Amino acid sequence: MLFYKKSPEKKVGFTASKKVGNAVERNFSKRRMRASFLEFQEKIEDGIFVFVAKKDILEIEYKELQKSMRYALKRVGALKKT
């Protein structure tokens, strides 16, 4: 899940609730989102981004996570047009 607000600067936050799992699983899910976001960092507009992990993040493969993140960024209009 992604929350996005246009802003003149780029800020990013990652969160996972206890519904995702224990502390180890929550931290793992945030690390996965952070790593995936780094690949899109240069391709996105400035703004405030908050990524929220869902329970499924522990079960999907990394490629699927990237695909979901690309879709979410495209859907909110945050990807730069090239």
Summary of the structure (lengths in Angstrom):
residues: 82
radius of gyration: 12.5
end to end distance: 24.5
largest distance: 40.2
contacts: 212
relative contact order: 0.26
helix: 48%
strand: 24%
